[in-house]
């Protein structure tokens, strides 16, 4: 790559003025040791802002480059040495590096390994889970800390709207009304930071197209756009429902279920979707059982899918899934005699069972949700269970088992 062009890119990017974020991200802990810090997540969820916040707190801030810049399209692994030399010429000797979307450069992991081996601290961001995990696992095993970032949580949404959580009492009538109204908005809008500032639907449309075409189709050489669009429309319209690769193949009209499996894998790598397996002690059975699909953000899903009133409970369930992932929980669903939406695994055992529904007022729904939760509690010898609803509270004791019923908005505040 031409030295003059690389100098220009470095200079231009240094001149960019980043607005410091007042939102401290939840469940994010950055290692203070010498490990490589890898911040991963879907595009525009705040990775670069978090990287800049880390950069602003450190004494050494200058060795920074964002590889998601079209002028770096011809940057090759051989150019990394020139980049380090230019950094040194321009800023003097430093040992802290910051790289945005470094995965765009083939062979990047060897360069980062070399930096680490020579005692440098390296922070990187990336938006492709598979590429990051494969390359990090091969060349940086035991040398890195991975931080997965998601769109804003409910607590972060409240902070964005300048609501002081310490001064709000969720059991005070006025405060509860304020929190519930905010939750209703969050439930509709989702958590992409820039979208929450403008609320312009075109932003989400642009984001979706960017992820779909750049991170999924181009990166993986997919040529049949229609199949992918139909798959996304169907799964986002049927969030939290059980799916199989064979059934999805019939829906979108492809002959081979393996193609659907690949598509879903690519969408997971780009952080658009997540698949949840049925819990089983047999990993082989986990792989073959039907999956449940969840989207990365409710606002984005509402733009992509067909939604009706019956889907509200499933969207609540999707929101619970996202919060569990923010907390880095290992999540499965349970299905024996009855189904339970989430069981949480810690180490080698299931430690929690959670059921999610819009309302328990209907007796048929109430019995279904209770049977599913109790079935899971019995299977994993749990004394306590949780049902999350749109706005209901209660506590039940059934056969010496305690079931707490809680509004989802309140549970999210406790997270």
C-alpha positions as CSV (number, residue, x, y, z in Angstrom):
1,X,0.0,0.0,0.0
2,X,1.3,3.5,-0.8
3,X,2.9,5.1,2.2
4,X,1.5,8.6,1.4
5,X,-2.1,7.2,1.3
6,X,-1.6,5.4,4.6
7,X,-0.3,8.5,6.2
8,X,-3.3,10.4,4.9
9,X,-5.7,7.8,6.4
10,X,-4.0,7.9,9.8
11,X,-4.1,11.7,9.8
12,X,-7.7,12.0,8.7
13,X,-8.9,9.4,11.3
14,X,-7.0,11.1,14.1
15,X,-8.7,14.4,13.2
16,X,-12.2,12.9,13.7
17,X,-13.8,14.2,16.8
18,X,-15.5,11.5,18.8
19,X,-18.3,12.5,21.1
20,X,-17.7,10.9,24.4
21,X,-20.6,8.7,25.5
22,X,-22.2,9.3,28.9
23,X,-23.6,5.8,28.8
24,X,-21.5,3.3,30.7
25,X,-22.2,-0.1,29.1
26,X,-23.6,-2.8,31.4
27,X,-21.8,-6.1,32.1
28,X,-18.6,-4.9,30.4
29,X,-15.4,-5.4,32.3
30,X,-12.1,-4.8,30.4
31,X,-9.1,-6.8,31.6
32,X,-6.2,-4.7,33.0
33,X,-3.7,-7.4,32.2
34,X,-1.6,-7.8,29.0
35,X,-4.3,-9.8,27.1
36,X,-5.6,-8.7,23.7
37,X,-9.1,-7.2,24.2
38,X,-11.5,-8.1,21.5
39,X,-14.8,-6.2,21.4
40,X,-17.3,-8.0,19.1
41,X,-20.9,-7.4,18.1
42,X,-23.2,-6.4,15.3
43,X,-22.5,-3.2,13.3
44,X,-23.4,0.1,15.0
45,X,-24.1,-1.4,18.4
46,X,-21.5,0.9,20.0
47,X,-18.2,-1.0,19.6
48,X,-16.2,1.9,18.2
49,X,-17.6,4.2,20.9
50,X,-16.6,1.8,23.6
51,X,-13.1,1.5,22.0
52,X,-12.8,5.3,21.9
53,X,-13.9,5.5,25.6
54,X,-11.1,3.0,26.5
55,X,-8.7,5.0,24.4
56,X,-9.6,8.3,26.1
57,X,-8.9,6.8,29.5
58,X,-5.4,5.5,28.6
59,X,-2.2,7.6,28.6
60,X,-1.2,6.3,25.2
61,X,-4.0,7.1,22.6
62,X,-2.3,7.6,19.2
63,X,-1.8,4.2,17.6
64,X,-5.3,3.9,16.2
65,X,-6.7,2.8,12.8
66,X,-10.2,2.0,11.6
67,X,-9.9,-0.6,8.8
68,X,-13.5,-0.1,7.8
69,X,-12.3,2.7,5.4
70,X,-12.5,2.2,1.6
71,X,-9.1,3.7,1.2
72,X,-7.6,0.7,3.0
73,X,-9.2,-1.8,0.5
74,X,-5.7,-2.7,-0.8
75,X,-4.1,-2.9,2.7
76,X,-2.4,-6.3,3.1
77,X,-0.8,-8.2,6.0
78,X,2.6,-7.0,4.7
79,X,1.5,-3.4,5.3
80,X,1.2,-3.8,9.0
81,X,5.0,-3.3,9.5
82,X,4.8,-0.1,7.5
83,X,1.8,1.0,9.7
84,X,3.8,0.5,12.9
85,X,6.8,2.4,11.5
86,X,4.5,5.3,10.5
87,X,2.9,5.4,14.0
88,X,6.4,5.6,15.5
89,X,7.5,8.3,13.1
90,X,4.4,10.4,13.8
91,X,3.9,9.9,17.5
92,X,7.0,8.4,19.0
93,X,7.3,5.1,20.8
94,X,4.1,3.7,22.3
95,X,2.9,0.3,23.3
96,X,-0.9,0.5,23.1
97,X,-2.7,-0.2,19.8
98,X,-6.4,0.3,18.9
99,X,-7.8,-1.3,15.7
100,X,-11.4,-1.1,14.5
101,X,-12.7,-3.9,12.2
102,X,-9.3,-5.4,11.8
103,X,-10.8,-8.6,10.6
104,X,-11.1,-7.0,7.2
105,X,-7.4,-7.7,6.7
106,X,-6.5,-11.3,6.0
107,X,-3.8,-12.6,8.3
108,X,-4.4,-9.9,10.9
109,X,-4.2,-12.4,13.8
110,X,-0.5,-13.1,13.2
111,X,0.3,-9.4,13.4
112,X,-1.7,-9.0,16.6
113,X,0.1,-12.1,18.0
114,X,3.5,-10.4,17.2
115,X,2.4,-7.2,18.9
116,X,1.3,-9.1,22.0
117,X,4.5,-11.2,22.1
118,X,6.6,-8.0,22.1
119,X,4.7,-6.7,25.2
120,X,2.2,-4.4,23.6
121,X,-1.4,-3.9,24.7
122,X,-3.9,-4.4,21.8
123,X,-7.6,-3.5,21.6
124,X,-9.6,-4.6,18.6
125,X,-13.2,-4.6,17.4
126,X,-14.9,-6.9,14.9
127,X,-18.4,-7.7,13.6
128,X,-18.0,-11.3,12.5
129,X,-18.1,-13.9,15.2
130,X,-16.8,-16.9,13.2
131,X,-13.8,-15.1,11.8
132,X,-12.8,-13.7,15.1
133,X,-13.2,-17.0,17.0
134,X,-11.4,-19.1,14.4
135,X,-8.4,-16.8,14.1
136,X,-8.2,-16.0,17.8
137,X,-8.5,-19.6,18.7
138,X,-5.8,-20.6,16.3
139,X,-3.2,-17.9,17.0
140,X,-4.1,-16.2,20.3
141,X,-5.3,-19.0,22.6
142,X,-5.2,-17.9,26.2
143,X,-3.9,-14.5,25.2
144,X,-7.2,-12.6,24.6
145,X,-10.4,-11.5,26.4
146,X,-13.5,-11.3,24.3
147,X,-16.2,-8.8,25.1
148,X,-19.5,-9.2,23.3
149,X,-21.5,-6.0,22.9
150,X,-25.2,-5.7,22.2
151,X,-27.5,-2.8,21.4
152,X,-28.6,-0.8,24.5
153,X,-30.2,-2.6,27.4
154,X,-33.3,-1.1,29.1
155,X,-31.1,0.4,31.8
156,X,-28.8,2.0,29.2
157,X,-31.9,3.3,27.3
158,X,-33.0,5.0,30.5
159,X,-29.6,6.6,30.9
160,X,-29.7,7.8,27.3
161,X,-32.9,9.5,28.2
162,X,-31.2,11.1,31.2
163,X,-33.2,9.2,33.8
164,X,-31.5,8.8,37.1
165,X,-32.1,5.2,38.2
166,X,-30.9,5.9,41.7
167,X,-33.7,8.4,42.2
168,X,-36.5,6.3,40.8
169,X,-38.5,4.0,43.0
170,X,-40.3,1.3,40.9
171,X,-42.9,0.9,43.6
172,X,-43.8,4.6,43.7
173,X,-46.9,5.2,41.6
174,X,-45.6,8.1,39.6
175,X,-42.1,6.6,39.1
176,X,-43.6,3.3,38.1
177,X,-45.8,5.0,35.4
178,X,-42.7,6.8,34.1
179,X,-40.6,3.6,34.0
180,X,-43.5,1.6,32.4
181,X,-43.9,4.3,29.7
182,X,-40.2,4.2,29.0
183,X,-40.3,0.4,28.8
184,X,-43.1,0.6,26.2
185,X,-41.0,2.9,24.1
186,X,-37.9,0.7,24.4
187,X,-40.0,-2.4,23.6
188,X,-41.0,-0.7,20.3
189,X,-37.8,1.0,19.4
190,X,-35.1,-1.4,20.4
191,X,-31.6,-0.4,21.5
192,X,-29.4,0.7,18.5
193,X,-27.8,3.9,19.9
194,X,-27.9,6.1,16.8
195,X,-31.5,5.1,15.9
196,X,-32.7,6.1,19.4
197,X,-31.4,9.6,18.8
198,X,-33.1,10.1,15.4
199,X,-35.9,7.5,15.4
200,X,-35.8,7.5,11.6
201,X,-36.8,4.2,10.1
202,X,-34.4,4.6,7.2
203,X,-31.5,4.2,9.7
204,X,-32.6,0.7,10.5
205,X,-33.2,-0.1,6.9
206,X,-29.7,1.1,6.0
207,X,-28.2,-0.9,8.9
208,X,-30.0,-4.1,7.8
209,X,-28.8,-3.7,4.2
210,X,-25.3,-3.0,5.3
211,X,-25.1,-6.1,7.5
212,X,-26.9,-8.3,5.0
213,X,-25.0,-7.4,1.9
214,X,-21.5,-6.6,3.3
215,X,-21.2,-8.9,6.3
216,X,-23.3,-11.9,5.0
217,X,-23.6,-12.0,1.2
218,X,-20.3,-10.5,0.1
219,X,-18.2,-12.0,2.8
220,X,-19.6,-15.5,2.2
221,X,-20.1,-15.3,-1.6
222,X,-23.9,-15.7,-1.5
223,X,-25.5,-14.9,-4.8
224,X,-29.2,-15.8,-4.2
225,X,-30.4,-12.6,-2.4
226,X,-34.1,-13.7,-2.5
227,X,-33.5,-16.9,-0.4
228,X,-31.7,-14.9,2.3
229,X,-34.4,-12.2,2.4
230,X,-37.2,-14.7,2.7
231,X,-35.3,-16.6,5.4
232,X,-34.8,-13.4,7.4
233,X,-38.4,-12.4,7.0
234,X,-39.7,-15.7,8.1
235,X,-37.5,-16.2,11.2
236,X,-37.9,-12.7,12.5
237,X,-41.7,-13.0,12.0
238,X,-41.6,-16.2,14.1
239,X,-39.1,-15.4,16.8
240,X,-38.9,-17.9,19.7
241,X,-40.8,-20.6,17.8
242,X,-39.2,-24.0,17.2
243,X,-37.7,-24.4,13.8
244,X,-35.8,-27.1,11.9
245,X,-33.5,-26.8,8.9
246,X,-35.8,-29.0,6.8
247,X,-38.9,-27.0,7.6
248,X,-37.2,-23.7,6.7
249,X,-35.9,-25.2,3.5
250,X,-39.5,-25.9,2.4
251,X,-40.6,-22.4,3.4
252,X,-38.0,-20.5,1.3
253,X,-38.0,-23.1,-1.5
254,X,-34.4,-24.5,-1.4
255,X,-33.7,-28.1,-2.1
256,X,-31.1,-28.7,0.5
257,X,-31.5,-28.1,4.2
258,X,-27.7,-27.7,4.5
259,X,-28.1,-24.5,2.6
260,X,-30.5,-23.2,5.2
261,X,-28.1,-24.3,8.0
262,X,-25.3,-22.3,6.2
263,X,-27.4,-19.2,5.8
264,X,-28.4,-19.3,9.5
265,X,-24.7,-19.7,10.4
266,X,-23.7,-16.7,8.4
267,X,-26.5,-14.6,10.0
268,X,-25.3,-15.7,13.4
269,X,-21.7,-14.8,12.5
270,X,-22.9,-11.3,11.7
271,X,-24.8,-11.1,15.0
272,X,-28.2,-10.8,13.3
273,X,-29.6,-13.9,14.8
274,X,-29.0,-16.4,17.6
275,X,-30.1,-20.1,17.7
276,X,-30.9,-21.7,21.0
277,X,-30.8,-25.5,21.5
278,X,-32.9,-27.8,23.6
279,X,-31.0,-28.8,26.7
280,X,-29.7,-32.3,26.7
281,X,-26.8,-34.0,28.3
282,X,-26.0,-35.5,24.9
283,X,-24.4,-32.9,22.6
284,X,-25.3,-35.0,19.6
285,X,-29.0,-34.7,20.5
286,X,-28.6,-30.9,21.1
287,X,-27.4,-30.6,17.6
288,X,-30.2,-32.6,16.0
289,X,-33.2,-31.2,18.0
290,X,-35.2,-28.2,16.7
291,X,-33.8,-24.8,17.5
292,X,-35.4,-21.5,18.7
293,X,-34.4,-18.3,16.8
294,X,-34.0,-14.9,18.4
295,X,-33.1,-11.6,16.7
296,X,-30.5,-9.1,17.8
297,X,-32.8,-6.1,18.4
298,X,-36.6,-5.6,18.6
299,X,-36.6,-2.3,16.7
300,X,-34.8,-3.9,13.8
301,X,-37.0,-7.0,13.9
302,X,-40.1,-4.8,13.7
303,X,-38.7,-3.3,10.5
304,X,-38.0,-6.7,8.9
305,X,-40.9,-8.8,9.9
306,X,-44.7,-9.3,9.9
307,X,-45.9,-8.5,13.5
308,X,-49.3,-9.0,15.0
309,X,-50.7,-8.9,18.5
310,X,-50.1,-12.6,19.1
311,X,-46.4,-11.9,18.6
312,X,-46.1,-9.5,21.6
313,X,-45.4,-12.4,24.1
314,X,-42.7,-13.8,21.7
315,X,-41.1,-10.4,21.5
316,X,-41.0,-10.2,25.3
317,X,-39.3,-13.6,25.2
318,X,-36.8,-12.3,22.6
319,X,-36.0,-9.4,25.0
320,X,-35.4,-11.7,27.9
321,X,-33.0,-13.8,25.7
322,X,-31.0,-10.6,24.8
323,X,-30.7,-9.6,28.5
324,X,-29.5,-13.1,29.4
325,X,-26.8,-12.9,26.6
326,X,-25.7,-9.5,27.9
327,X,-25.1,-11.2,31.2
328,X,-23.1,-13.8,29.4
329,X,-25.5,-16.7,30.5
330,X,-25.3,-20.1,28.8
331,X,-28.9,-20.4,27.6
332,X,-31.0,-23.4,26.5
333,X,-34.7,-24.2,26.3
334,X,-36.4,-27.2,28.0
335,X,-38.9,-29.5,26.5
336,X,-39.9,-32.8,28.1
337,X,-43.6,-33.2,28.8
338,X,-44.0,-29.5,28.6
339,X,-41.8,-26.6,27.4
340,X,-40.0,-24.0,29.4
341,X,-38.6,-21.0,27.5
342,X,-35.2,-20.7,29.2
343,X,-33.0,-22.8,31.4
344,X,-29.6,-21.4,32.4
345,X,-26.5,-23.6,32.7
346,X,-23.7,-22.8,35.0
347,X,-20.7,-25.1,35.0
348,X,-22.2,-28.6,34.7
349,X,-25.8,-28.0,35.9
350,X,-28.9,-26.1,35.2
351,X,-29.3,-23.4,37.9
352,X,-32.4,-21.4,36.8
353,X,-35.6,-21.8,34.9
354,X,-37.5,-18.9,33.3
355,X,-40.8,-18.7,31.6
356,X,-42.0,-15.7,29.6
357,X,-45.5,-14.7,28.6
358,X,-47.5,-11.5,28.0
359,X,-50.2,-12.2,30.6
360,X,-51.3,-15.0,32.9
361,X,-54.9,-13.7,33.2
362,X,-56.2,-16.4,30.8
363,X,-56.5,-19.7,32.7
364,X,-55.4,-21.8,29.8
365,X,-52.3,-19.7,29.4
366,X,-51.6,-19.7,33.1
367,X,-51.7,-23.5,33.3
368,X,-49.5,-23.9,30.2
369,X,-46.8,-21.6,31.6
370,X,-46.9,-23.2,35.1
371,X,-46.8,-26.7,33.8
372,X,-43.7,-25.8,31.6
373,X,-41.9,-24.1,34.4
374,X,-42.7,-26.9,37.0
375,X,-41.6,-29.5,34.5
376,X,-38.2,-27.9,34.1
377,X,-37.9,-27.3,37.9
378,X,-38.6,-31.0,38.5
379,X,-36.1,-32.1,35.8
380,X,-33.3,-30.1,37.2
381,X,-34.2,-30.2,40.9
382,X,-34.8,-26.5,41.3
383,X,-36.6,-25.1,44.3
384,X,-37.3,-21.7,42.7
385,X,-38.6,-20.6,39.3
386,X,-39.4,-17.3,37.5
387,X,-42.2,-16.2,35.2
388,X,-41.8,-12.8,33.5
389,X,-44.8,-11.0,32.2
390,X,-45.7,-7.6,30.7
391,X,-46.9,-6.2,34.0
392,X,-48.0,-8.8,36.6
393,X,-46.6,-9.6,40.0
394,X,-47.3,-12.6,42.3
395,X,-45.6,-15.3,44.3
396,X,-46.8,-18.9,44.3
397,X,-45.9,-22.0,46.3
398,X,-46.6,-25.3,44.5
399,X,-45.4,-28.6,46.0
400,X,-42.7,-26.9,48.1
401,X,-41.5,-25.0,45.0
402,X,-41.6,-21.2,44.9
403,X,-42.6,-19.4,41.7
404,X,-42.0,-15.7,41.4
405,X,-44.1,-13.7,38.8
406,X,-42.5,-10.4,37.9
407,X,-43.0,-7.7,35.3
408,X,-40.3,-7.8,32.7
409,X,-39.5,-4.1,33.0
410,X,-38.8,-4.6,36.7
411,X,-36.6,-7.6,36.1
412,X,-34.6,-5.7,33.5
413,X,-33.9,-2.9,36.1
414,X,-32.4,-5.6,38.4
415,X,-30.1,-6.9,35.8
